[in-house]
């Protein structure tokens, strides 16, 4: 193991041009030997692996980020880092003996890519966190039926789920109970409506979208459910899930009744 570390150090110094003439002649001789030459080729291959893997991850990440919505100063810094990396990788080597520099190049490439990936993840999370926070801040609680009593007989599955949701405020039990209500049940649309609210409160925005849309598409919602509020919460779920809600937001501004239209205008100014 000690010999391996010594070889590693010699290779690093060799490819970085930091050897005396005597040491340089010695390592050049060693590089002609099978084992040592294999180490040199290994480090050279590692450079390509790090570069290819890192560049692929960077490209994928940047595709997922809506760069125009990122804070201006942070965006400029990210793009400057990206440009610096591209420039660094296209610079010609200063001397033939320094053209590979495996260990240093591996560390430099990996560090540069890491800066960009980490910065990108930070910006991506910052955008998602901001959207999630706006969705949470503007969420409107569920409408409830005028009576929640099951009478003297045993409550129905829906009533039991509703009781867990509104009275006991046990979202876990309520979610499990509402999920047991199938499409052939007359209360299915209402169950999906409340599941949407549960998932929205739990920040499961994509699931909330599916629930709200299922409730709306059923055409079987009772009158106590305010459709403007339902569409508002559906829009917020889309915002929390990272969707572009601009069209739906403008529609609410034009068509929704007070106070939803005013809330929509206020939200538009924040995003």
N, C-alpha and C positions, 0 to 999 in steps of 0.2 A: 504493500500500500504506500509506504514511504517513497519507494522508487517511482510509483505512478505520479505522486504529487510533484516529485522532482522533475520528471519528464514534462509534466503539465506546465510548470514554471519556466522551464527552458524553452518550450514551444511558445509560450506567451511572450517571453523576452525576445525570442528569435523573430517572430512575426511582427513585433513592435520595433525591431531595429535597435535593441538595447544590449547588444553583446559585443565584447571585445573581438578583435580580429582572430585571436587564438580560439576563443569559445565559438566564434562563428564558423571557423573551419571544422571544428570538432562536431558541431551539431549538423552541419551540412553533410558530413560523412555519415553521421548516425541516421540522417533522413533517407539515406540510400539503403539502410537495413530494413528488413521486412516489418518488424514490430513497430519501430519508431515511425517509419513512413506511414504505417497504418494509422497511427495516432494523428499525424498531420492531416491526412485525408479525412479522418473522422471529424476534426474540428472544422474543416472547410465545409463538409456536408452539413454540419450543425448550423452554420451560418445560413445556408439556403433553407433549411427546415424552419428556423426561427423566422426568417424573413417571409417565407410563403405563408406559414400559419398565421403569423401576426398580421400581415397585410390582408388576408382573407377575413380575419375577425374584425379588423378595422373597417374594411369596406362594408361588411354586413351590418355593423353597428351604425355606421353613418347613414346607411340606407333607411334604417328604422327611425332615425331622428329627424324631426321636422325642423331643420336648421334655422328656418325663418322665424320660428317662434321662440328661439333661444335668446336669453338676455344678450344684448348687443356686445357688451364688453367681453363676456365669456365666449361668445361666438367668435369674436375677432381673435381672442387668445387661442382658441381651439384650431382655427384655420391657420394661424401663424405657426403653431406647432406642427401641423400637418405639412405646411409648405417647407418648414425647416428640415423635416425628415426627408422629404422628397429631394431637396437640394443636397443634403448630406449624402444620400445614397447615390447621387449621380456625380459627385466630385471624383476626379481622377486621383489615383493613388500618388503620394508624394515620391515614392521610390519603389522600384520593383520588389525589394525585399520586404516592403511594408504593405504589399498589395492585398494580402489575405488577412493577417492579424486576427486569427480565428477567435481567441478568447476575448480580446477587446471588442472586436466587431460583433460577436455574439451578444456581449453585455450591452453594447451601444444600441444595437438594433432592438433588442428586447426592451431596454429601458425606454427608448423613444416610442416604441409601439405601445408600451404600457401607459405612458403619459397620455397618449391620445385616447386609448381605450378607456382608461379611468376617467378622463375628463369627459368623454362622450357619455359614459354611463352616468356620471354625476349630472350632466345636463339633461339626459333622458329622464332620470329619476326626478330631477327638479321639476320638469314639465309635468310629469305624471302626478307628482305629489301636489302640485299647485291645482291641477284639474280635479283631483280627488277631493282636495280641501274645499274647492268651490262647490262641488257636487254635494258634499256633506253639509256645508253651511246653508245651502239653499233648499235642501230637502224639505218637503211638506209631508206631515204625518198622514197616515191612512184615514180615510173616512170610515165610520162605523155605522152599522144599522141602528135604527132607533131603539130596538129592544134586543137584548142579548140573552134573554131568559129562555131556558129550554122547557119551562113549565114544570109540571109534576112528573112528567115521564122522563126517561133517560134521554139526555141530549144527543143529537145527531153527531156524526163524525165532524161535520163542519162546525157546529156549535161548540163542540169540545175544543177544536183547534182554535176557533175564534176566542174562546175564553182564555186559553193559554197565551194567546197573542196580546189581547187587550187588557185582561184582568190580572192574570198571573205574571204577564210580561216575561214569559219564558220563551224566548225566540227559538231555542233549540227544539223544545217540545212542539211548539206551534209549527215550525218548519216541517218536522217529521210527520205531523198529523195532516197538514195541508197537502203534503206530497202523496198521501194515501188516497186522495180524492181524484178519481180517474175521469177521463173525458166523457163517459156516459152518465156522470153524475150531474144533475142540474146546477149544483154549486161549484162546478169545475172552474168557471170563469172567475168567480169570486175568490176561490182558493188560489188561483194564479195571481190575482191582484194582490192578495196579502203576501204571497211568496215573493212577489216583486219588491214589496216594502221590506220584507225581512232581509232579502239579499242586498238591497240598497243600503240598509243600516249596517250590514256586515261588510260593506264595500265589495261585494261580489257583483260588480256592475254588469258584466256580460250576462250572468245568470238573470239578473234583474231585468235586463232588456228583453230576454226571451219570455219571462213571466208576464211583463207588462204587455208585450205584443200579443201574447196568447190571450190575455184578458180582453184586449181591444178587438181582436179579430173574431172573437166568439159571437159578438153581437147580442150577448145575453147578460149584460151587466145590469144590476138593479139601479133604480133612480138615486139611491143615497150616495152613489159613487160619482163624484164630480169629475167629468171627463177632462176639463181644463187642467185640474190638478194631476190627473193621471198622465196626461201628455207632458206636463211639466216635469214630473218625476222620471218619465221615460227619457226625456231630453237630458236630464241631469245624469242618468245612468250612462247615456252615450258619452257625455263629457268625461265622466269618471273612467270610462273604458278607453278613452283616448280617441274617440271618433271626432270627425269634423261635424259639428252641430250647427254650423252657420246658417244653413238653409232652413232647418227646423226651427231655429231660434227666430229667424225673421218671420216665419209663418206664425209663430206664437205672438210675436209683437203685433202683427197685422190682424189676427183673428181671435185671439184669446180675450176673455172678459177680465175686468179688474178683479183682483190685483195682479193676476198672472202676467198681463201685458206689461205692467210697470216693472215687475220683477225681471221679465225677459229683457227689457231695455237696460236695466241696471247690470244684468249679467253680461250683456253684450259689451258694455264698456270695460269689463274686467278681463275679457279674454281676447 
